[in-house]
Amino acid sequence: MPPQPPHDSAHSAFPAAPPASPLSPADTATAALGAEEAAAATLSESTAQRASLSPLAPLSVPVFRMLWLTWVAANTCMWMNDVAAAWLMTTLTTSPILVALVQSASTLPVFLLGLPSGALADILDRRRYFIVTQFWVAAVALVLCAAILVGGMTAPLLLALTFANGIGLAMRWPVFSAIVPELVSRPQLPAALALNGVAMNASRIIGPLLAGAIIASAGSAWVFVLNAVLSVASGLVIMRWKRTHVPSPLGREKLPSAMRVGLQFVRQSPRMRAVLWRIALFFLNATALMALLPLVAKGLDGGGAGTFTLLLASMGAGAIVAAMFLPRLRQAMARDVLVMRGTLLQAAAMAAMAIAPNVYVAVPAMVLAGMAWITTANSLSVSAQLALPNWVRARGMSIFQMAIMGATALGAALWGQVATVSSVHLSLALAALTGVIAMALVQRLVTDRHMEEDLSPSQAFKAPVAATPPQAGRVVVTIEYTVDPARGAEFRALMQESRRSRLRQGALSCDLLHDLADPARYVEQIVDESWTEHLRRFDRVTASDVALRERKLAFHRGESPPEVRRYLMER
């Protein structure tokens, strides 16, 4: 065998460098200074990178900081309302199911109205929409206050007004979730979402403390007065946000079509489906603790309104502490590991609350519950945000929130009924056990093995131009491929992925036709709702879709690219 060249030179694309000449002392000093400056620059860059990934880094962004403080105030109002309503219900009735239904009435609107709200947040000016939600909550708070002052409050009326307040939550949550990625960079997104959890849990401390103090000193009506004042103030702050709304040149999407596309995207996204299963099962069981907490507080030694407030504040404190460690936890553990451990911790906390005789046992258990709550919810919220492109983000996050609130409403009613026919303590113990079993099953059965997609927008696909665009009627697109029959199975498997991509973009249907007379000929057929909706799909193309097209083209044989034809479906 002849001698082989060295490995490096055999693969080098560059000519060999001439021998180095000796450096003068001045050159040596200059080189040393340059190396020192390079090292300092590298160190500075590393320090800046670490700072950008710190838990508090998003607060350095002025707009995020302003809206985050607004979010704290909005959630404080929500907790004040929920605490005051839950405690007010215990003065109107002793029925566990009616007390638990306060939680259902608060969360059910998000399940029922989340998708329309998310669709509106995607197609309307998000700033104006956010402002309207705040004034809605203020109006409901004033009605609640008036009903209490005139002595006309009843259990059914309280549930109805709690439901109306939940409509405000249903409207504002998707729009805030959608604007967060606009305000911070992608590396800061997990920290920003964790800060949202901090806002929620800081308000869980502030809201109940304020509500408890006001109820004890002035009465429930004044809780709702303060709620209205804070909601109006939050709306005025949002009005200072100078966001520029850029309308689509194709016009606004129709609401039914926008809702269909949102549902279709989630249904065709394996990552979103996996997230939804996990978050729904977690809250279905974990909500037993929140729904029955007023009754647990009353059953403790010396329990009362102050005890209820203390337990809620303890849960919020645990969540805030855990949020500071979430960046390290995400680096140390995979998402599913974090979710399973969060579920186990939540179950342990509920089991402890089921047997807690006094606040000395209950308070540490609620701290652990808060830690488990934010760890699990934040891990799954980050996964959902990263699985959604911006054009459908509000709709996708509204469905995520619908899963939370639907599971919360169902869980509150379920475990409230279990407590009615048995006991509060047995209901909590059963919820803890079933929560662990259900999460273990879904982790095994609903796996998420898909790699993270690059969902950044791409302009690689040029929209077609029609001389006379059709005003009505469905559009059918066909793309003809010629594929080696020996690779047909591989191609068909890839086209299943292509079908999911087309449907996520909004197509009504996508099918692959195989020519019986010519085994090498395949035709991809896509149906769009209209010519306008066909053009919208070009605005929704991502870098991942471009990479998918290249993989499909790699199967095509022939000198010319696959032939594309467009038809108007006549009726």
N, C-alpha and C positions, 0 to 999 in steps of 0.2 A: 504494500500500500504506500503510495507517495505521501510525503509529509503534508499534514494539514495546517493551514494558517491558524494563528491564534484566534480564539473565539471572538474577542472584541473587534479585531480588524476584519474578520470575515463578515461581520454584520454592520460595519460602520459605513455610513453614507458620506463621511467627511474625509478629506485628505489628512495624512499624518501631519502633526504639528512639527515645525522645525525645533531643533534643540534649543532649550532656554539659554539666554545669555545671562551672565552674572549681573545682578542689580547693584546700582550705586547706592551709597548710604541714603541719599535724598530720595531715590526711588523706593528704597525699602521703607523709609519713614512714611512716604505718601501711601504705599500699599497698606501699611499697618493702620494708618489713619482711616483709609477707605474701609478696611475690614471692620474697624471699630465702629464706624458710622453705620455700616450694613448691619452689624450685630445689634446696635442700638435701635435701628429702624425695625429689625425683626422682633426685638423685645417689645417695642412700642406697639407694633401691630398685634403681637400676641396678647398684650395687656388689653388693648382695645377690643380684641375679639372676645376675651374672657368677660370684659365689662358688658359687651353687647348681649352675652348669653346669661348674664346674672338675672336672678328672679325679679329685680326691680328695674332692669334696663328699659322696658317700654315706657316707664313713667318719665323718662327723659324726653320723650316726644310730646311737645306741648298740646297738640290736638288730642292725642290719646289720653293725656293726663286730665284735660278738661272733661272729656266725655266719660272717663273712668270715674271721676268724682261725681258726675251726674248719675252714673249707673249706681254708685253707692247710695246716693240719695233716693233713687227710684226703688232700689231693693229694700232700703230702710222703710219706705212707705209700704211696700208689699208685706214685709214682716210685721209692721205695726198693725196693718189691716188684719192679717191672718191671726195674730195673737189676740187682738181685741175681739175678733169675731169668734174664735174658738172659745175664749173665756166667757164671752157674752152668751154663747150657746149653752154653756154649763149652768148659767143662771136661768135659762129659759126651759131647760129640760134635763132629765137625768138619764135619758136613753143613750147608751153607747153608740148605737148606729147613727143617731142624729149628730152626735158630737163628731164622729168620724167623717160624716158626710160634709162637714165644713171643708175638710181637706179635699174631698172629691169635687165640691162646688167650685173651689178655687182653681183646681187644675184641669177639670174637664173641658173648659173652653179652649185651652191650648190644644187639646186633642181634637176637638171638633173644628176649630177655626185656624189651626196652625198652618195648614197648607194654603188656604186662600190668603192668609196674612203673608206667608213667605212669597207667594207669587206676586202679590202687590208690592212687596218690598224689592223684588227684582225688576219690576217694570215701571215703578213710580220713582219720584225723587225721594231717596231714602231719608234725607234730612227733614223734609216737610212731613213725611210719614211718621218719623220718630217724634216730632213735635206734637202731632195730633194725638198720639197715644198717651202722652203725658197729661194733656188736658182732659182726655176721656177719664183717666183714673181720678183726676181732681173732681170731676162732676159726680162720679159715683160716690166718692167720699162725702161730698156735701149732702147727697140724698140720704146716705146712711146716718149722718149726723142729725138731719132733720127728723128722720123716723124715730130716733132714740129720744130726742128732745120733746116730741109731741106724745110720747108714750105709746106709739103704735107698733113697736117692734115685736114680731112673733118669730118662731123658729122657721116657718116656711119663707117669710119675707127676708130673714137674715140669709138663708141659703140662696134666695134669688139675687139679692144684692151682692153677695159674695161671688156668685156666678158672673154678674155684670162686671165686677172688678177683675175677675179672671179674664174677661174679654180684653181688657186693657193689657194684661200680661201677654195674652196670645198675640196681640198686635205688635207689641214692642220688642219681644224677645228675638224673633227672627231678624229684624232689621239691625239690631245691635250686633248680633252674631255675624252678620254679613259685612258690617263696616269695619270690624276689627282688623281683618287682613289688609284693608286699604290703608290703615294708619301705621302699621309697623312692618318691618322687614320679615321675610320668611323665617330666618333663624330666631327672631324674637317672638314668633307666633306662639309657641308653647308657653313661654313666660307670660305673654299677654293674656292668654286664656286662663293661666293659673291665677293671674291678678284679678281676672273676672270672678274666679272662684273665691278669692280673698274678699272682693267687694261683696259678693253674696253672703259670705260668712261673717264679715265685719258688720254688715247690716243685720245679720242674725243675732249679733250681740247688741248693737245699738238699738235696733227696732224694738225687741222685747223689753229692754231696759227702759226705754222711753215710754213704751206702751204700759208697762207695769206700773211705772211711777205715776203716769197720768191717770190710769184707771184707779189707783189707790187714792190719789189726792183730789181729782176733779171729776172722774167718771169716764165711761167709754166714749161718749160723744166727742169729747175734746181730742181723743186719739184721731178720730176721723177728720176733725178740723185741721190738726197739724199735718195730717196726711195730704189734705187738699192744698195747703200752703206750700209744702215741699214739692208736690207734683207740679204746681204752677211755676215755682222757681226753677225747677229742672227744665221745664219747657222753654223758659226764657233764656237759660244758659245755652241750650241746644241751638237757639236762634242765632247765637253768636258764631256758630260754626260756619265757615265760608266754603262749604263744599260746592263744587260746580257739577251740576247734573248734566251729563252728555246724553241726550236722547238718541235712540237708534235711528239711522236714516231710513230704516224700513218701517218705522212707526212702532207704537206700543203693541206688545203681544196681547191678544185677547185673553181674558182671565181663564176661561175654561181650557184653552189650549196651553197656557202657561202652567196650569195645575197638572194637566196630563203629562207634559214634558217633565215636570219635576218628579212626579211619581215614577215615570218611565225611567228616568236617569237612575233613581235609587234602586229600582227593581233590577236594572241591568248592571249594577255595580256590585261585584262580589264583596268588595271591601266595605261598602256601606251596609250591605245586608248583614255581614258579620258583626259590625258595630251595633246595629239596631237590635239584634238578638240579645247581645250582651247587656246593653243599657236597659232594655225593657225588663229582662229577668231580674237584674239587680234591683231596680226600683220597685218592681212588683212586690218583692219581699221586704226590702229595706224600709219602705214607706210605713210599715206597721208601727215602727217606733214613733214616727212623727204623728201619725194619725191618732194613736192612743196615748200620746205623751201627756195631755191634760189630765186624763184619768190616772195615769201612773203617778203624776205629781201629787194629785189629791190623795192617793193611797199611801204615800210615804209618811213617815212620822213627822207631824207638824206641817204637812204639805198644804200648799195654797197657791195663790197667784205668784207670790215671790219665788216659791220653789219652781214653778213652771218656767218663770223667766230665767232663773239660775241655770236650769237644765239646758234651755235653748242657748244661753250665752256660753255654756261650757262646750256645747257641740260646735258653736262658731269658733271658739278659741282653738279647739283641736284642729279644725280645718285650716285656720290661718297658720298655725305652726307647721302643719304638714305641707302647706303650699311652699314654704321656704325651702323645703328639702326635695321638692318634686324634680328639679333639674337633675340632681344626683341620682334619684331613684330611676328616672327614665334612662340614664346612661348605664346604670347597673343591671337593670332588668328589662326584659321584653314586655310588650304591652299586655299579653295574656297572662304573664306571671304577675304583673302588678294588679291586674283586674281580679285574679283568683285570690291573691293575698288580701286585697281590699275587701273582697266578699267574706273571707274567713274572719277578718278583723271586725267587720260589721256584724256578722253572726255572733261573735263572742260578746260584742257590746250589747246586743239585744238580749242574749241569754243572761248576761249580768243584770240588765234592767228588769228582767222577768222575776228575779229573786232578790232584787235590791230592797233592803228594809229601810234605808235612810239615805240622805243626800251624800253621806261620806262614801257610799258605794256607787250611788247613781252618778255623781259628778264625774269621777274618773271614767266610768263607762261611756258617758256622753262625749267626753273628750276623745276617746278612742273611736266612737261612732263618727265624729266629725272628721277625724283623720282618714278613716276608711272611705267616707262619703266623697271627699274631694279628690282623693287618690284615684278612685275608680272612675268618677265622673270626668275628671280632667284627662285621664289617659284616653278614654273613649271619645271625648270631645275633640282632642287633638287629632286623633285618627280620622274622625269625620271631616274636620276642616281640611286635612291634607288629601282627602279623597274627593273633594269638590272643586271644580273650576269656578271662577268668579261669577260667570253668567248665570249659574244655577245655585249659587251658594246660599242665598236666603231660603230658597225652596228646600234645599237639602237639609239645612240646619233646622228649618221648621219641622220637617219630618222627624229629625232626630229629637227635637223637643216634644213632638207629638208622642213619640215612643215613650219618653220619660213621663209625660203628664198622663197619657192614657194608662200606662202601667201604674202610676201613682194613684190615679182615681180608682182604678179597678182594685188595686191592692188595699186602699183605704176602706173601700166598701167590703171587700172580702174579709180582711182581718178584723174589721169592726163587727161583722156578722159573727165571725168565730168567737170574738170576745163576748158577744151578746148571748150566745148559746152555751158558752163555757165560762171563761174568765179572761181578764186582760193578760194575766201572767202566762196562761197557757197559749194564748194567741201569739204573744211575742216569742215564746219558745218554739212553737211550730214554724213561725215565719223564719226564724234563724236557721232551723234545720233544713227546710225546703229551699231556702236561698242558696245554701252551699251545694246541695244535691243538684239543683237546676243549673247552676253555673258550671259545675263540673261536667254535666251532660252536654251543655251547649258548646263548651270549649272543645269537647271531643267530636261532636257531630257537625258543628258549623265551623269548619276550619277556614282560615284565610291565608292561603299560600301564595296569593298573587303579589308580585313585586309592586312597589310604589311607582305610580305612573307620573310622568312629567306633564302636568296639566297647565303649563304656561301657554298663553295664546300664541297661535301661529298664523301667519298670512301666506303660508306656502300654497294653499289651494285658492285659485282665482275663481271668483263667482262668475257664472255664465251671464251673458248679456243677450236678451231677447229683443228682436226688432219690435215686436208687439207683445208685451208681457200679458199672459192670460189673466183675466180679472177674476175668474172663478174656476173651480175644478181641481181635482187632485193631479199631481205630477208624478209620472212614473219614469224612473231612471234605470237604464240597463247598462252594465259594464261587462264586456265579453273578454274572457280569458282563454288562452290556449295553454294547457298544462300537460306535462308528461304523465300519461296514465299510471306509470309506476309510482308517481308521487301524489296520486289523487287523494289518498287517505290523509296525508300531511296537509294538503291544500284545504280539504274540507274542514279539518280541525281548526286551521287558521281562520277560515271564513266564519266559523262560529264566533270567534273573537271579533271579527269585522262586523258581524251582525249586532253584537252587543254595543259596539262603538256607534253604529248608525242609529240604533234606537236611543242611545243616551243623548245623541245630538238632536233628537226630536222626530225622526222618521216614524211614520205610522206602521210600516212593516218593512222587513228586509228578508229576502229569500234567495237561496242559491239553486239555480236550475242546471241540470246536467243533461246534455244532448244524448239521447239514446242511440242516434245514428253515428255520432262522432264522440268517442270516449274522452277525447282531449279537450272538448269544448265545454266550458262552464259559463253561465250567465248569472251575474249578481243583479237582482231586481229590488230597487228601493222605491217605496211609495211615500210621497210627502203630502201633507194636508192641502197645500196650495203652493203657488209659485213663490209667494212671499216667505212661507215657512221653509221652502226649499232653499232660498237664499240665506235664511237665518242660519242654516246648518254650516255655511261657510264661515260665518262669524264665530262659530263655536269650536272650530278645529283647534286642537292642542298639539304640542310637540309629540305627544304619545301617538296621536292619530297619524302624524306624518311618518313616524317610524313604522307604524303598522302598514301604511301604504307601501313603503319600501320592501317590507317583508313579503307582501302580496305580489309585488312586481317581480320579485326574485323567482317566483314560480312561473311567470309568463314566458312562453316561447314565441319567437318571431321578432322580426326587425322593427315592426311598428308597435307602439304601446297598445294596451287594451282599448278597444273601441267603446266610446261612451255615447249613448243616445238618450234623448229626453222626449217624453210623450205627454200629451194632455189627455187625461182619461175622460172620454165622452160618455154621456149618459143618455 
